[in-house]
Amino acid sequence: MYAERASRLAGAVVWTAVRDSRTADRALPVLPDGCMDLIWADGRLLVAGPDTRAHRPDPALGERFAGVRFAPGTGPLFLGVPAHELRDLRTDLSELSGAAEAGRLAARVGRAADPAAELEAEALRRAAAAGPPDPLTGAVVRLLEAGGTVAAAAEEVGLGARQLHRRCLDAFGYGPKTLARVLRLQRALRLVRLGAPFVDAAAASGCADQAHLAREMRDLAGMTLGTYAESAKSETSPPSGSSTTA
């Protein structure tokens, strides 16, 4: 069972999940979404880096989870590590913050009546200490989410192609072309979950045609559109992204 709500931290989402072993094999994998998560997994604290491929949760991590999913490009600021260093990884927080600090936080979250709320409070503390996110990365996300090209985004934010690529590696974990593909796939899948025909979802999301969307689905999600649509009808995990068990 999975539930989420908007966080008090701008752009973030707070989520909880309880893994049901009887239905785990039917759960959708975690799909790339440009986000990073701070996760409490039955007493263990993890950071989920940005994904470039579908990720199957590790059943050894337990049954109860809580997390904060940071908006694309903001996680590195709050976690203190460039996104590309965590690409496609699930890493113990102790490796980033030190064993003592991570241990204190894990104990505090584990004692809390609402682990998700305590984890959100930690995210808010980190955000206050880090200061405001880089407006440039937010602008890149908005431009690409709206279907703009990488070239147009670079021009809009006043960076050359190489400069934009370097900034994106640090903020998102991969270059702007991959980010654009990930955001485009997410747009299409939102429409698929609402029942849109595949051809309409492809056109509305900016794909050349349905075959283009199908290729992107295989490359980034490791499944067909049909498999995704059928699984989404009876989801036992969040619709996409890294906001789920590690």
Order of alpha helices (4+ residues) and beta strands (2+ residues): beta-beta-beta-beta-beta-alpha-beta-alpha-alpha-alpha-alpha-alpha-alpha-alpha-alpha-alpha-alpha
